[in-house]
Amino acid sequence: MRLRYLGKYRDVLLGLILIPLINSINYHLTYSHIRWDWYTRTTYLIDTAQGYISWWLLREIVLWLDRKMPYQKAFAQRIAVQLILTNLVVQGFIILATEGINALFGDKPLPSNFYTYNLFIFFIWILVINGIYISMYLHHQWTLTQQLRQKDRSLRSQGFEVQLGHTIRKVPFEEILLIFVDEGVTNLRTSDNKSFILDRSLNKLVPGLPEEDFFRLNRRFIAHRNAIRGYRKGANGKLQVRLADDLMVHETITVSRLSAPGFKTWFRAAVQPS
């Protein structure tokens, strides 16, 4: 199941805290001795401002890619493009900004290790921040999946409403063994061998049934996995399904050649212990 992600990230507070932290780590990785004089404080503030702009640029690229190349379409390709674009744009900005500031206020060229050691450190941090956004997306998808599963379980546990005399009762799906049409009337048979009449056709009932528990065998029969005892091959690729004896269905239940592969796959999954 693929869920569309709208690129909504709760990252403002994270960015505000993480950029000064990253900048402090960079200083300790770059310099063996740090003197916190006015020059160091000024450069630290400038570097922190560059860090915020770099984060904003990276974030804008991620949001743009969320619209143009969603993760759902090609996950690996999206990550590759995101890593390349963010590195090109952010590293390019850092180089231009640093060279510009040095040209205005410096008295000598940038040291050569800026283009080797420093840019390598920036590359690592860009990978880390990309990992944060990818993790946010995966967590968002996981949360949506859990919510949908919970909603699905809630809906499926409701079952169908049936009329018993003048009373309306609800039959949970777990109690339904067989739904079938007999002389144009839709019947429901429960695990305690009770029968009820439904006012809907099989076509209208199928979308509301849990597909892992129920299978439409043919035009007349929908069976729960607990109602099926086995099957055997029939003529022309068809299958003959054997139902539980207490259901008292005395006719041969046939699955068509087209539906046979799907039934086999479903039946194998259904009979595996949970």
C-alpha positions in Angstrom: 0.0 0.0 0.0 1.5 3.3 -1.1 0.6 6.4 0.9 1.2 9.9 -0.5 3.4 12.1 1.6 2.8 15.9 1.5 6.3 16.9 2.8 5.2 18.2 6.1 8.2 18.2 8.5 8.3 19.2 12.1 11.9 20.3 11.9 12.0 24.0 12.9 13.0 23.5 16.5 15.4 20.7 15.5 17.1 23.0 13.0 17.4 25.8 15.5 19.1 23.6 18.0 21.1 21.3 15.7 22.9 24.0 13.6 24.8 25.7 16.5 25.6 22.2 17.8 27.0 21.1 14.4 29.0 24.3 14.1 30.5 23.7 17.6 31.5 20.2 16.7 33.0 21.4 13.4 35.1 23.9 15.3 36.5 21.2 17.6 37.2 18.9 14.6 38.9 21.7 12.7 41.0 23.5 15.3 43.1 21.8 18.0 43.1 25.0 20.1 40.2 27.4 20.2 40.5 30.8 21.7 37.1 32.3 22.2 38.1 35.9 21.4 36.1 38.4 19.4 37.4 37.0 16.1 36.4 33.4 16.9 33.0 34.6 18.2 32.4 36.6 15.0 33.4 33.8 12.7 31.3 31.4 14.8 28.2 33.6 14.3 28.9 33.9 10.6 29.3 30.2 10.2 26.1 29.6 12.2 24.2 31.9 10.0 25.6 30.1 6.9 24.5 26.8 8.6 20.9 28.1 8.9 20.9 29.2 5.3 22.3 25.8 4.2 19.7 23.9 6.2 17.0 26.1 4.6 18.4 25.4 1.1 18.5 21.7 1.8 15.0 21.7 3.2 13.6 23.6 0.2 15.2 21.0 -2.1 13.5 18.2 -0.1 10.1 19.9 -0.3 10.5 20.5 -4.0 11.4 16.9 -4.6 8.4 15.8 -2.5 6.2 17.5 -5.1 8.2 16.6 -8.2 9.6 13.2 -7.3 7.7 11.6 -4.4 9.4 8.8 -2.5 6.5 6.5 -3.4 7.3 6.5 -7.2 10.9 5.5 -7.0 12.4 5.4 -3.5 16.0 4.6 -4.4 16.1 7.1 -7.3 14.6 9.8 -5.1 17.2 9.3 -2.4 20.0 9.4 -5.0 18.7 12.6 -6.6 18.2 14.2 -3.2 21.7 13.4 -2.0 23.3 14.7 -5.2 21.2 17.9 -5.4 21.5 18.8 -1.7 25.3 18.4 -1.8 25.7 20.4 -5.0 23.6 23.3 -3.8 24.6 23.4 -0.2 28.3 22.9 -0.8 28.2 25.4 -3.7 26.6 28.0 -1.3 29.2 27.3 1.4 32.1 27.7 -1.0 30.7 31.0 -2.6 29.7 32.4 0.8 33.1 31.6 2.4 35.1 32.9 -0.6 33.0 36.1 -0.6 33.4 36.8 3.1 37.1 36.0 2.9 37.5 38.4 -0.1 35.8 41.2 1.9 37.4 40.7 5.3 40.4 38.4 4.8 43.9 39.3 3.9 45.0 36.0 2.4 43.4 33.1 0.4 41.5 30.4 2.1 43.7 27.5 3.4 43.8 24.5 1.1 42.4 22.2 3.7 39.1 24.1 3.4 38.5 22.4 0.0 39.5 19.0 1.4 39.0 18.5 5.1 36.3 21.1 5.7 34.2 20.3 2.7 34.4 16.6 3.6 33.0 17.3 7.0 30.2 19.4 5.5 29.5 16.4 3.1 29.1 14.1 6.1 26.7 16.6 7.9 24.6 16.9 4.7 24.3 13.1 4.6 23.2 13.2 8.3 20.6 15.8 7.7 19.3 14.0 4.6 19.0 10.9 6.8 16.9 12.9 9.3 14.4 13.9 6.6 14.3 10.4 5.2 13.7 9.1 8.7 10.9 11.6 9.2 9.2 10.4 5.9 9.5 6.7 6.9 8.2 7.4 10.4 5.3 9.4 8.9 4.5 6.5 6.5 4.7 4.0 9.4 2.3 6.1 11.5 -0.2 6.4 8.7 0.0 2.7 8.1 -0.7 1.9 11.7 -3.6 4.3 11.8 -5.1 2.8 8.6 -4.6 -0.7 10.1 -6.3 0.3 13.3 -9.2 1.9 11.4 -9.4 -1.2 9.1 -9.5 -3.5 12.1 -12.2 -1.4 13.7 -14.4 -1.4 10.6 -13.9 -5.1 10.0 -14.8 -6.0 13.5 -18.2 -4.5 13.0 -19.6 -7.1 10.6 -23.0 -7.0 8.9 -26.3 -6.0 10.3 -29.0 -8.7 9.9 -32.7 -8.7 10.8 -34.0 -11.3 13.3 -37.7 -10.9 13.6 -38.2 -7.3 14.6 -34.7 -7.0 15.9 -31.6 -5.8 14.2 -28.4 -7.5 15.3 -24.8 -7.3 14.1 -22.9 -10.5 13.0 -19.1 -10.0 13.4 -17.0 -11.1 10.4 -15.3 -13.7 12.6 -18.6 -15.5 13.0 -19.5 -15.6 9.3 -18.6 -18.8 7.5 -20.5 -18.6 4.2 -22.4 -16.1 2.2 -24.3 -17.5 -0.8 -27.1 -16.8 -3.2 -30.0 -19.3 -3.3 -32.9 -18.6 -5.7 -32.0 -14.9 -5.9 -31.8 -14.4 -2.2 -28.5 -13.6 -0.4 -28.0 -15.8 2.7 -25.5 -15.6 5.5 -24.4 -18.7 7.5 -22.7 -18.3 10.8 -20.3 -20.5 12.7 -23.1 -21.7 15.0 -25.0 -22.8 12.0 -27.6 -20.0 12.0 -28.8 -18.5 8.7 -29.8 -14.9 8.0 -31.1 -13.1 4.9 -29.1 -10.1 3.6 -30.6 -7.3 1.5 -27.5 -6.8 -0.6 -26.0 -8.7 -3.5 -22.6 -10.4 -3.4 -21.1 -7.6 -5.5 -22.0 -5.1 -2.9 -20.8 -7.2 0.0 -17.4 -8.1 -1.3 -15.7 -4.6 -0.9 -16.6 -4.6 2.8 -15.2 -8.0 3.6 -11.6 -8.6 5.0 -9.9 -10.0 1.9 -7.4 -12.1 4.0 -10.4 -14.0 5.6 -12.9 -14.2 2.7 -12.7 -15.3 -0.9 -15.4 -15.1 -3.6 -15.4 -18.6 -5.0 -17.8 -17.9 -7.8 -20.9 -15.9 -8.7 -22.9 -17.6 -5.9 -20.5 -18.3 -3.0 -18.2 -16.3 -0.7 -16.5 -18.4 1.9 -14.5 -17.7 5.1 -11.2 -19.5 5.4 -12.6 -21.5 8.3 -15.3 -22.9 6.1 -13.0 -24.4 3.5 -11.5 -27.9 4.2 -9.5 -28.2 0.9 -9.7 -28.3 -2.8 -8.8 -30.4 -5.8 -8.1 -29.9 -9.5 -11.1 -30.1 -11.8 -11.5 -30.0 -15.5 -10.1 -27.2 -17.7 -8.0 -25.7 -14.9 -10.9 -25.2 -12.6 -10.9 -26.1 -8.9 -13.4 -27.9 -6.8 -13.6 -26.6 -3.3 -14.7 -28.8 -0.3 -16.6 -26.9 2.4 -17.1 -28.0 6.0 -19.6 -30.8 6.3 -21.7 -29.0 8.9 -22.5 -26.2 6.4 -24.6 -28.9 4.6 -23.8 -27.6 1.1 -24.4 -30.6 -1.1 -23.4 -29.1 -4.5 -20.0 -28.9 -6.0 -18.4 -25.5 -5.4 -16.3 -24.6 -8.5 -13.6 -21.9 -8.8 -13.1 -20.8 -12.4 -9.8 -21.2 -14.2 -9.1 -17.4 -14.1 -9.7 -17.2 -10.3 -7.9 -20.5 -9.5 -4.3 -18.9 -9.1 -5.6 -16.2 -6.8 -7.6 -18.7 -4.7 -4.5 -21.0 -4.3 -2.4 -18.0 -3.2 -5.1 -16.9 -0.8 -5.7 -20.4 0.6 -2.0 -21.1 1.2 -1.7 -17.8 3.1 -5.0 -18.4 5.0 -4.0 -21.9 6.3 -0.6 -20.7 7.6 -0.5 -20.5 11.4 -0.4 -16.9 12.7 
